[in-house]
Amino acid sequence: MIDHFSLPVSDLRKSKPFYEAVLGALGYLSLQAQLFDGYSAFGFGDDPDGEPPFWIGGPTVDGVSKPVTPDGQHIAFAARSRTMVDAFHAAGLAAGGTDNGPPGLRPHYHADYYAAFLLDPDGHHIEAVCHRPE
């Protein structure tokens, strides 16, 4: 359903290594860098030959500063195992993220909902979730 998603960040020097760490723990790669009209962006995905579905970029477009507004934004990344969820959380904390919910079951969503929650350097709410029983 979704072709790609772009998340504005205030400092690419902080956010790129953070996302490389947390998404790397889930098996995703930093695939592309783009610079156009004064806007820098980095794309992430799991197919080295495909177009990245997740991008971080900013903070300006056409030389005009765009605000970064993390309140209410929530992105959940798929994890193939609970071990990957644990690794995502540990990598995020080591890369400067803030704990927003440790790895564990969230049975109020469903019996096998295993997730961890972080705030990225801009305060965006990010999550890794595994729906498989283990």
C-alpha positions in Angstrom: 0.0 0.0 0.0 2.8 2.5 0.9 5.4 3.1 -1.7 7.7 5.1 0.5 7.7 7.2 3.6 9.9 10.3 4.4 10.6 11.5 7.9 12.0 15.0 8.5 15.0 15.3 10.8 16.8 18.3 12.2 20.4 17.0 12.1 21.4 14.3 9.6 24.8 13.9 11.3 22.9 12.6 14.4 20.0 10.9 12.7 21.8 8.9 10.0 24.0 6.9 12.3 21.0 6.4 14.7 18.8 4.9 11.9 21.7 2.9 10.5 22.1 1.3 13.9 18.4 0.6 14.7 17.4 -0.4 11.1 20.6 -2.4 10.7 19.6 -4.5 13.8 16.4 -5.3 11.8 18.3 -6.3 8.7 17.7 -3.1 6.7 20.5 -1.2 4.9 21.3 2.4 4.1 20.8 2.2 0.3 20.8 5.7 -1.2 21.8 9.3 -0.6 20.3 12.1 -2.5 20.8 15.8 -2.7 18.3 17.9 -4.6 17.3 21.6 -4.2 19.2 21.9 -1.0 17.6 18.9 0.6 19.7 16.0 1.7 18.0 12.6 2.2 19.1 9.0 3.0 17.0 6.0 2.0 16.8 2.7 3.8 15.4 -0.7 2.8 16.1 -4.4 2.5 16.5 -4.7 -1.3 19.8 -3.4 -2.6 18.4 -3.3 -6.1 15.1 -1.7 -5.2 14.0 1.8 -4.3 14.2 2.5 -0.6 10.8 2.6 1.1 11.9 4.7 4.1 13.8 8.0 4.0 15.1 10.5 6.4 16.0 14.0 5.3 16.1 17.7 5.8 15.8 20.0 7.4 15.4 22.3 4.4 13.6 22.2 1.1 14.4 24.9 -1.5 16.4 26.8 1.1 13.3 27.2 3.4 13.5 25.7 6.9 10.9 23.1 7.5 9.9 22.4 11.1 10.4 19.0 12.6 7.3 18.0 14.5 7.5 14.6 16.1 4.4 14.8 18.3 1.9 12.2 17.1 4.2 10.6 14.6 4.7 6.9 15.1 6.5 4.5 12.8 6.6 0.7 13.4 9.3 -1.3 11.6 8.7 -5.0 11.1 11.1 -7.4 12.8 11.5 -11.1 11.8 12.2 -12.2 15.4 12.0 -11.1 19.0 15.8 -11.1 19.1 15.8 -8.5 16.4 13.4 -6.3 18.5 15.8 -6.6 21.4 18.7 -5.7 19.1 16.8 -2.7 17.7 16.2 -1.3 21.2 19.8 -1.9 22.3 21.2 -0.3 19.1 18.9 2.7 19.5 20.0 3.4 23.0 23.7 3.0 22.1 23.2 5.4 19.2 21.6 8.1 21.3 18.0 7.3 21.3 15.7 7.5 24.3 13.8 4.5 25.7 10.1 4.8 25.1 9.2 1.3 26.2 11.5 -1.7 26.6 11.3 -4.9 24.6 8.4 -7.1 25.7 5.0 -8.6 25.0 2.1 -6.2 24.6 -0.8 -8.6 25.0 -3.3 -5.7 25.0 -2.6 -5.5 21.2 -2.6 -9.3 20.7 -1.0 -12.3 22.4 2.2 -12.4 20.3 2.8 -8.6 19.9 6.4 -8.3 20.9 7.7 -4.7 20.6 10.2 -2.1 21.7 9.8 1.7 21.5 12.3 4.5 21.1 12.5 8.2 20.6 14.9 9.2 17.8 17.2 12.2 18.2 14.3 14.5 17.1 11.8 12.8 19.4 10.0 10.8 16.7 8.3 7.7 18.1 9.7 4.6 16.5 9.0 1.0 17.2 10.2 -2.5 16.2 7.5 -5.2 16.3 7.4 -9.0 15.8 4.1 -10.7 15.5 5.4 -14.2 15.6 5.1 -16.5 18.6 8.5 -17.6 20.0 
